Amino acid sequence: MVRDLPEATIDPVVDDLPHLDCGMEWWYFHTHLTTEHGDDVGLVLVFVRHLATRAEEPLRAHFAMIGRTDHTAGRHASAVWVDRGWIDTARTTITNDAVMDPGVRQALVEIFDDGTPVSPDLLMSGEVRIAEHELDLRYGDVATLRKLADGSYHVTFDDDTQSCDLVFTPGKPPIIQHDDVFQVRFQGPESEAFSYFAPRMAVRGRIGNATVSGSGWYEHTFGAEYLRPDGDQRYPDGTWNWTGIQLDNGWEISAATIDHIDVNSRQSVFTQRFATAYSPDAERVSCEVELVGDRPWTSLSSLNTYPTRWSLSAPALELDVVVEAELPQQEILTMVANGSYLEACANVRGTMRGEPVSGRAFIEVMRANRVGRIEEFLGRLRDVTHDEVRKLYPDSPSEALTVALAAREASGAPHKAVYDAMVRPLRYVSDTSGRGWRSFVTCAALELFGVRAERYRQLLAVTELIHSGYLMVDDVEDDSPMRRGEPTAHLVFGAPTAINAGTASYFVLDRVLAEILPDERRRLHAYEIYLRAMRGAHVGQGIDITGHHDAMNLAVATGDPTALLDGLRWAQRLKTGAYSRTLAEIGALTAGASEEQITAMGNYFETVGLAYQITDDVMDLDGVTNRLPSGEVRATKHIGEDLRAGKVTMPLAHAVGRLPHDRMAAIWTAVRDGDASDATVREVAAALVECGAVQACYDDAKAQVEAAWALLYPLLPKSFAKAMVRALGFYASLREHEPAVGEPGTTVGVHEAAAGEHVNSGQ
């Protein structure tokens, strides 16, 4: 199955043949082409087969992929076709994955349940036929690969969206890619793979109706299975950075770093590095290289971050070059990679042996795409959001900023005073960052309808700035001492400044909406959506300020919490859910969704906001925490802060009717005036868990989300975004407290058992 002679000469007549006993095998073709009209085009063409061993019959799977980069036009497009075997393999693998976040796993299982591909993947029409004694692949009615008598490779793709007919003719014989076998995903001999490549090929043919010619690169890899569907998937994710370089001086270099990443810690547990150079005289040279990526680009479709430029150094060759993607957005969205990966065409420049050198390159970047913790997934938007915030609320004062804030000419204006009053307080809050789920809503609302969020990055800043301003005002009204682990803004800048800067943030949408929605009719609709939400949010905040004491008094007296719970949910939908609804509806409107879809989107995300508030009330019993990008868990809200303030929370409301009347009355009396001691707060929290009120909160949140999802689900196309939106609902309704390092009194959360029971029952 795997050769053990790294110096052996590759015999394409034999080695190109399909290795049908291997678990994974692929044939890759990269090419840089020029059309008859002078346009530059890059293509990647892929044929993959997978054989998974099972207790019963083997599971065979196949997919074909084409990625196209139009350098002249600055566009990228791709298409992936999978057969039903691949769908079955993916569904079984995900179902058995014991490492993946439970909510994400359940959402993906649901979306694969009908046996059809997840968009944008397409179902391969026709059968896959692979000849045993010659290289002749037919992947349904979509793609073919056939070895010609002269040793060339004839590749075709034929689809309404992507088509090509190309012949790759080797200019140099193929060589072994690595000095040894490499580990595809698992560690040990059972996971070995072998690879060889022909890095200099003449390419001719057509793309669509255009005649093209150029240079190409061919790779053939075969070895152990990449997926083990029947296992519990307690394996690291295989990730890699690879570049294939064609220098104008006749040299080629293949260099890769393969990292095996622990799904939960996101740390590398095993690393391999390979590099092979190929001289103009067809001499194979093994060499050590340093491959370092920078200029990261974060995709708003997958939330993966990719380097878009690499520095490559090979001391033995006296080679120092920079490999830079011709445009960063060359990501391919596909569930065959658990979401996405990068296949990019690139340019090369630098020096070799003291002489200037240049060329073309191909880049492939695979990230660890399994989601071990959904909070980590959502948190990937922090840096992108901060970058966009700095564009609207920058790091220093200027006349342009004053004009943007004041919406008028600003010559002679005190720019620093404007900055200190309007920007510094808001940046103080926004820079500490939250959990990121609202930014995700902004992206998902576009992606759900097939519109890339990349064009609308400004909306991330709008989302964060308005939310930060709302929190500033809320903290003044609640006299809160801490927000996200730091003193609240009004304690740092004073209440008047915090209120003014906070409310000013509500108008930041006006700065970008004309650019985002140039169509006046849709822009007017967006304003209507936003203003309606702001009206509702202020009503909800007003009720929250007034409190629910009268309703709580009545509920305790009668033993019936129905009216109290209805009132709390209504107010929380307005206070917390209305803004989520706005983000979803404006995103869906921008994406061209129907009114039915917009309404259902708004209802679902409003309900997610409600669920988030319900579980936030539960988490208050232990103190609210936030996991920082470093992995540290920081306390952001004191234990029992709401109880200590005498607020009516959902656990208190659900305790009515679950506790004996006298016990409930005593608890309410102990906390309602806002002067309860730490000991009293802990005693009350324990009672709320013991009586089932905390479990009732989780059940309440889940029931609300499930009802809203049932209305939205049939209106959305299948996609990775849809699965993650579903997972967000699980997250909002099942959140648990994470004790901070050194946080007093939280070695065991008082509601931990209730949350754990609920999560398990939801699986």
N, C-alpha and C positions, 0 to 999 in steps of 0.2 A: 504493500500500500504506500509506504513512504521510503524513498531511496535513502541509503546511508552512505553514499559516495559523493561528497560535496564537490569533488574535483572532476567528477565524471562528465563527459560530453553529452549534452542534450541531443537526443535523436527525435526531431519533431515528428517523424513518421510514426514512431511508437508512442512518444510521450504526450503528443497532442490528443491521443485517443481518450475518450471518456473512461474514467476509473470508477466504474459503476459499483465497486465494492467499498468505495470511500464514503465517509459520512458527509463531507462537504466538498464541493468542487465549483470553481468559477473560471470563466474565460472573460477577461477584461480587455477592452480596446479603448485607448484614448487617442485623440487626434486634434491637431490644429490645422485648419483648412482655410483656403481662400476661394471665394466663389468667382464665377466668370465676370461678375460685376465689381470685383475688388473688395467685397465685404469679408471680414475676418470672422470665422465661426469655430468654436470648439465643441467637440462631442465626447461623451463617454458612453460606451455601449457595453452592456453587461448581460451575461447568461450565468445563472446560478442553479445548481441542483443540490438537494439536501436529502440525506437518507438517515432517518432516526430509527435506531433499534428499539423495539418494544417487546413486551411479553408476548403479545399476539403477533400480528403481521407487521412488517416494517412500514414506516410512514414516509412516503416519498413526496417531496415538495420541490417546486420550481418557481423561479421568477425571472423576468427580463426587464431591463431598465435602460432608458435613454435619457441623457441629460444634454441640453444644448445651451451654449452661451453665445449670443450674438454680440461680439465685442464692439462692432461698429455702432449698433443701436443701443448697446448697454442693457440688454435684456437677457433673462435666463428662464428656461422652462424645462420641465422634466415630465416623464411619465413612467410608471411602474405597473407591470402586469403580473399578477400572481395566479397560480392555479388553486384548486380547492384543497389540494394537499398542503399547500403553504398555509392556508387559512386554518385547516385542522391542526397543523403543527403549532401555529401561534396560539390558537385558542387553548389547546391542551397545556402548553408550556405556561401560559399566564395563569390558568386555573390552578396549577400545582405550585405556583411561585409563593414560597413561604417567607421571602425576604421583602417583597414589594409592599408598599403602603397598602393596608387592607382596603381603604376606600378606593384607591386607584385600581387595585386588582379587581374589585367587584365591578367598577365602572367599565373596565376593559372587557371583562367576561361578558357583561351584558351587551356590549356593543358588538362583540363577535358572535353573539348567540344565534343569529339568523343564518350564519354560514356564508355571508357575502363579504367582500373586501371593505376595509375602512378607507374612505376617501382621504386623499386623492388616488389611492391604489385602485387599479382596474382589474376586473376578472378576465383572465385569459380565455378567449374563445377558441374552441378546438382543442385537440389533444396535444400533449407534449410527446414528441418522438425523438429518441436519441439512438443513433446507430451504434452498435457495439464494436465494429471492426474498422470504422473510419470516423473522422470528425465530420459529422453531419447531424446538426441539431435543428429541430423544428419546434419552436415554442408556440404551439397553437397556430392561429392565423396571424400572429403578430410579428414574429421575428424568426430569422434563420441564420445559422452559421454553418458554412461548408468549406472544407479544405479543398482547394483546387489542385489540379495535377502538377502545376508548376511550384507548389508550396505556398501559394498565396491564400489568403483567407477572405471569403466572400461573406459579407454581413449585410443583412437587410432588416429594416423595420418598416412596417406598413400599417399605418393607423391614420385616422382622420386628423389627429392633432400632431403627430410626429411621423416622418417617413424619411428613410435614407436607403441608398443602395451603394455600398462602398467595397472596394477591393484593397486589402492591406498586403503589400508585397515586402517581405523582409529585405533589409539592406545589409544586415549583419546577422550571423547565426545567433540563436537564443543561448542564454547562459543561466546558470543557477543564480537565484536572487540572493540567497543567504549561504553562509558557510556551513550551516547546519539546519536541521529542521527547526521549526519554531512552534510555540504553544499558541494555538488559535484562541482558546478561551480558558480551558481547564489546564491544570498543571499535571505533568506526568506524561509518560509514553503514550497513554491512550488519547492524548490531545495533540499529537504532533501533526504538522502539515509541511508540505514541500512546495516550493514555488520556483518558477523560472520565468524569464522574460526576454523579449526581443525588442530592444528600445529604439530602433531606428528603422522605420518602415515608410515606404512610399505609399501614399493613399490617393486614390482617384475614384470618381463616381459622381453621385448626385445626392443632394439634400433637397427634398421636395422636387421642384422642377429646375433647380439650379445646378449646373455642372461645377464640381469642386475638385481641388487637388491640394496636397499638403503632406505633412509628416504624421506618423503615428507611433503607437507604443502598444505592445501586446504582452499580456501576462496570463499565465495559466497556473492555478494553485489547486492542490487537492490534498485531502487528509482527513482527520477525524471530524466527527460531527460537531457542529457549533451549538446546536440545541439538543437537549435531552428532555423531551416533553414529559416523560413519566417521573422525572426526578423532582425534588423539592426546590430546585434552583438555588441552593445555598452555595452559589459560586460567585466569584467576582465577575464584573463585566469586563469584557475585552475591549479596550479602546486603543486607537492608534492615530499617529500623525505620519503620513507618508508623502514623500515627494519624488517624482520621477522627472529628471532634468535632462534636456537635450541642449547641449552647448553648441554654439556655432563653430567651435574649433574641432568638432567631431567626437568629443567625449560625451558620455552619458553617465549619470549617477542615479542610483536608486537608494534612498535612505529612509529609514523608518524607526520610530520609537513606539513600542507596544507596551501599554500599561494595563495591568489587571487591577481594577478598581473595586474596592469594597462598596457595596451598594449603599449601606447606611452611613458609614463614616466618610465616604467619598475620598478615601485615602488609597494610594497605590500600595498593593501588597506584593507585587512582582513586576519587574520591568525588564524588557529586552530591547536591545538596540542593534540595528543592522545597517550596513552600508556596502554597496558594491559599485565600483566604477568600471567603465568599459571604454577602452582606449580607441582612437581612430584605427589602430591596427588590429582591432578585435581581440585585445588582450584583456582578460578579466582580472581586476585588482580589488582585493578585499582591503578595506580601510576603515579606520575609526573616524567618525564625524561627530560634530556637535551640532545639533539641530534645535534652535531656540525660536519659538514663536512669539510674536507681539502684535500690536495693533488689533486688539480683540474687537470682534463684532458680535453682538448678541441678537439672535433671531427672535422677533416677537411672535413668531409662529410656534417655535418649539421651546423657547427660553434657553436654548443651548448657546454657549459662547464659544466662538471659534477664533483662533489666530487667523489673520489675513495676510501676514507677512512673516517670513522665516529667515533667519540668518543661519547659513550653513558653512561650517568650517571643516576642512579635511587637511590637517597638517602634512600628511604624507604626500599629498598631491599639490601642496602649496596653493590650496583653493579656498577662497573666501568669497561667497556670493550672497546676494539677497534675493529671495524668491518672494514675489509679491503678486497676490491675486489681482486679476485685471478688473474685477469688481467684487465686492465682498459678498453680495447676495447670490451665491451659487449653491445654496442649500437645497437638498432634495428631501421633500417631505414624504415619508413612507413608513409604514408599520413593519416592513421587513427589517428595519433598523430600530424598532421600538420607538419610532417617531421621526427621526431625521438623521442625516449626515451630510457632510460637505464634500462635493466633488467640484474642484475649481480649476480653471485654466489660469496660468500665471506667466509672468515675465521674469527673466533672470538677468542680473547684472553683477559684476564684481571683477575679481582678478584671479588668474591662475598662473603660477610661476612668474609673477611680476608683470604679466601682460593683461590688458583689459579683456574681458570676456563677457559675452551675453548669450541669450538663448530663450527658449520657451520651456515651460514646465507644467506638470500636472500635480495637483494637490488632493489628498484625500484625508479627511479628518472624521473619525468616529468617536463620539462621546459616550460616556456611561449613561445610557438613556433610561434604564430602569429607575423608577422613583421609589426610593426607600422611605422617605418622609415627605409628605406633600408640603409641609412648611418649608423645607429646603427648596423644593421646586418653585413655590411661589416667591421665595426670597431671591430667586435669580434675577428678578426685575429691579432689585434695589439700585444697583449701579446705573442701569439704563435710566431709571426714573430720576435719579439724582442728576445725571447729565442733562436731562431735559429740563429739570427744575432750574438748573444754573443758567440755562438759556433765557428763561423768562424772568427769573429772580437771580441775577448774576452775583458774583463774589465782590463786586465793588460798584460804587456809584458812577453814574455817567449822565450826560444830558439825554442821550437816547433812552435810557431807562426811565428817567423822570417823565419824558414825553409819553412813553408807553403806559406808565402808571396813571398819569394825570389826564391822558387823552387830549392834550393840548400843547401848543408851543411852550417851550420852557427856558428861553434865554433869560439869564439873570436869576433863575430859580436856585435855591440852596440845595444842590444835589445830594450832598452828604447828609443833610438833615432829613431829606426825603428818604434816603436809603436807611438811615437809622430808625426812622419811625415806621416805615412800611415793609422793608425787606428783612432787616436783621431779625426781628421777632419771629417772622414766619419761617425763615431759614433755620432758626434755632430749633423749631419743632420738626420741620420736614427733614432736616439733616440727620435726626436721630432715627428716622425710618420706623415703619410699622411692619406688619407681617406680609404686606405686599398683595393681599388678595384683591383689593379694589383695583390696583393696576392691572392685575390679571383679568378682571372683569372687562376692563376697557379693551384689552387686546382680544379676548375671547369673543366679545360681542361682534367684532368684525370677522374674525377667523371662522366663526361658526357658519358664515354665509359665503365662504370662499373668497373673502377679500383679505389680502395680506395687510396686517396692521403696520407694516414697516412705514408706509406713507403717512401714518397718523401718529408718529411718535410724540408730537406735541401734546396729545391728549393725556399721556402719562403724567406730564407736568401739571396739567390742569387738574387731573384726578388727585394728585398728591397735595397740591397747594390749597385747593378748596377744602379737602379733608383736614389738613393741618390747621387752616383758619377756623374751621368749625370746632376742632378740639380745643384751640386756644380760648374761644368764647365759652365753650362748655366748662372748661376748667375754672374760669372766673365765676361762672354761675354756681358751680358746685363747690367752689373754694377748695379745689383739689390741690394737694401739696406735691404730687408726683405724676409725671407722664413719661412713659417709656424709660423709666429708670432715672430720670433727671428731674430737678425742680421744675415746676410748671412755669410757663412763659410769663404769667402775670406776677409771679414772685421775683422774676429776673428783671423784667422791663417795666413793671407796674401795670395795674389793671386797665387804666385808660388806653395806654399804648397797645396792650394785648387785644382789647376789644376792637379798636379802630383797625389795626393791621389784620386782625382775624376777619372782620366783616369785609374789608377791602378785597380779600382773597376771593370772595364770592363772585367778583366781576372779572376774574382772569379768563374765563371762558370767552368773554367778549373780545379778547385780544387775538384769538386764534380761529374763531368759528368761521369768519368769512373766507379764510384760506382753506379750511377743512371742507366746508360746504358752500361752494360758490353759487350753487343753485338756490335762488332766493326762497322758493317755496319750501324746500326741505330745511333751509336755515331757519325760516320762521317757525316751522314745526319743532325744530330743536330748541329754540328759545321758549316755546310754549311748554315743552317737556320740562325744561330746566326750571322755569319760573314756578310751574305747578309744584315741583318737588321742593323748592325753597319755601314756598308757602306752607306746605305740609310739614316740613322739617321744623319750622318755627312753632307750629302748633304742637308738635310732639315734644319739643323742648320746653314749651310753656307748661304742658301737663307734667313733665318730669320735674320742673322747678316747683310747681304747686304741690306735687306729690300725690300719692294715692292713699293717703292716710284715711280719708273718710270711707273709701271703698274697702280698705283693709279692716277698719273698725266694724263695718257692717258684715263683712265675710266672717270675721272671728265671732261676732255675736250670733250669727245665724248658722254657722258651720257650713255655709255654701259659698265656694269660691268662684262660681261661674261668672258672675258679673265682673268681679275683680280681675280674673284671668283675661276675659274679653277686653277689658279696658287696658290692661298692661300690653297685650299683644297689639292692640290698635295703636297705642302710643309708640311702641317700639318699632312698628312698621313705619311710622312717620319719622321718628327720630333717627333710626339707624338704617331702616330698609329703603327709605325714599331715595337716598343718595345712590345706593346700589342700583335701584331701579332706573334712575336717571342715566347712569353710566351705560347700562345695558341698552336702554331704549335709544339713546343718541348713537351708540355704536351700531346697533341694528339698522337704524334709520340711515346712517352714513353708508352702510353696506348694501342698501337697497332692499331690505327685508319688507315683507308685506305687513299691513297693519295688524293682521292676526298674529304674525310672528313677533312683531314689536311688542304687542300687548302681553303675549305669553312670556317673552323674555323679561319684560319688566316685572311681571308677577313672580317669576321664579327667583330673580336676583333680589327682589324686595324680600321674599321669603327667606333667602339665604341670609340676608342682613338680620332678619328677625331671629333666625336660628342662632346666628352668631351672638346676638345680644342675650338670648336665653342661656347659652353655654357660657357666656361671659359672666353672667350672674352666678352660675355654678362655680366657675373658676375663682370668683371673688372669695369663696369660702376658704381657699388655700392661698390666695394672693395670686395676681396675674403675673405671668412671666413671658419673656420673649427670648428666643434663641438668636444670638448674634451670628453674623457671618463666620466669625472665628470658631463657632461651636459653643461658646460660653452661654449659659442661660442666666439672664439677668432679671431680677425682680423689678417689675414695672408698676406694680400696684400693691399696697400693703395688704396683709391678710385680713379678710373681713372688713375691708374699707367701707363697703356699702352698708353692711350691717351696723358698723360702728357709727355711720352717719345717719342711721335711722331710716334708710331707704326701704321702700317696699320692693323686694326682688321676686323673681319667679320662684325660687325655692321656698321662700316664705309663703307665697300665694298657694303653691301646690301642697304645702303642709297643712293648710286648712282642710279639715275633713279627714285627714290622715292621722292627726294627733288628737287625743282626747281634748274636749273643749277647754278644760281648766289648764292643761299643759300648754295648749296653743295660746290661750289668753296670757299666761305668764310669760311666754317667750316674746309675744308682741309687746307687752308692757316693758320688758327688759330692754328692748332695742329701739322702740319707736321714737324716743326723745333724743336720740343721737349721743348718748353719753355712756354707752355700755363699756365695761372694762374688757381687757383682753381675755380674761378668763371666761367672762360671760359670752363673748363672741365665739370662743372655741366650743363652749358647751352647746350653744345654739346651733352652730354648724354641725356638730356631731349628731344632734337630735334630728336635723333636717335630712341627714343621710340615713339614719336609722329608721325613720318613719316612711321612707320611700319617696320623699319629695324630690330629691336629687334625681333619682331614676325617672320620676315622672317628668322632670324637665327634659331629660334626654329623649324620652318617648314623645313628648310634646314637640320638640324641635324636629325630630325625625319625621313625625306624622305631617307636620306643616310642609317640610321640604318634599316629601314623597308626593303629596297632593299636587303641589305646584309642578313638580317634574313630570307627573303623568300628563299634564296639559301641554307642556313644552316638548316632550320627547318626540311625538310623531311629527312635529313641525320642523325638525332639524335634520339635515343630512348627516350620515355617519361620517365621523372624522375624529382625529385625535383630540381636537379642541372640544368636541362634544363629550368625549369620555372624561376629560379633565374638568369640564364644567359640572358634570355629574359628580365627580370626585370632590369638587369643592363643596357641594351640598352635604356629602358625607362628613367632610372635615368640619364644616360650620356646626353641624348638629352633634358631633361626637368628640369635640375638642377636650383634651385633658391637660391638667396642670403639669408643668415640668419644674420640679424643685430647682431653684438656683443654687449654685455652689455657695455654701456658707450661709444660705438663707435660714434664719432661725425658725425652728418649729415646723419644718416642712419635710422632715425625713420620710413621712408617709402622709399623702394627701387625704383629707377627711372624706372626699368623695371618690377616691381612687377605685374602690371596689365597685361602686355603682357604674362608673364610666367603663371600667374593664368588662363588666358583665354585659353592658349594652353593646360595646364594640363586638364582642365575641358573638352575641346573638345576631348581630347584623351581617355576619359573614356567611 
